[in-house]
Amino acid sequence: MKKQFAIIGLGRFGSSICRELYHMGHEVLAIDKDEKKIEHIADFATHTLLADGTDEAALTKIGIRNFNHVIVAIAEDIQASILCTLHLKDMGIPKVWVKAQNHYHHKVLEKIGADKIFHPEHDMGNRIAQFLTSEKVIDYIDLSADYSIVEILGTPKISGKTLIELNVRARFGCTILAIKQNGKVNITPEPDIPLNAGDVFIIIGSKQDLRRFQEEAL
Ligand code: ADP
């Protein structure tokens, strides 16, 4: 279903979101106070607008109230990001998602009602660290400081073994959510089917337990 989004701030983060949403066929209003940024995004947004996101009157005039979902991607100018978020929440926008620059920025955004707060550099840094430290990790989702979901490649070590033999929950305290075999995702893998090198495990657990599983079982 086609949805409507407004994005305020077209730096690297805001413009990437804008391009992707537009590419997915959604209606996207791209806003920045820098004319050059507006020119660059023009072919990748439904509408563009040169405006200051801290200017309440300007936001009202463009009918930002009609948007159900607004992304504030002004991060460097923390004051502007906070003020803009405050206006949007005061106007009753149901979903205001904001990029935070640091921990203090995050805390203030939380207090003023931001519905989701992003730390893209921090999250990407964590993901890259995971990839760097294990060649088996294919993908990785951080659930909290302690828990994640990882997609891990099975090595020849598991060849011919079954899930019963791996006994992942009892030995490592992790849960297998799905197994990808020959490109097919199986969310209810049989406990007694033989596993092969190259099978991919999608598994949830604490970071410590997941590391043990990778090192000892695969
Ligand atoms: P990134 O790290 O994603 O590149 P930046 O903080 O560098 O993020 O980019 C922020 C963008 O937000 C810039 O394009 C800047 O012109 C824009 N911007 C900054 N302040 C405002 C504001 N008050 N209103 C609208 N756009 C703004």
Residues whose N, C-alpha, C, O or C-beta is under 5 A from the ligand:
A	BS01	ADP	G9 L10 G11 R12 F13 G14 I31 D32 K33 D34 K37 A51 D52 G53 T54 A73 I74 A75 E76 D77 A80
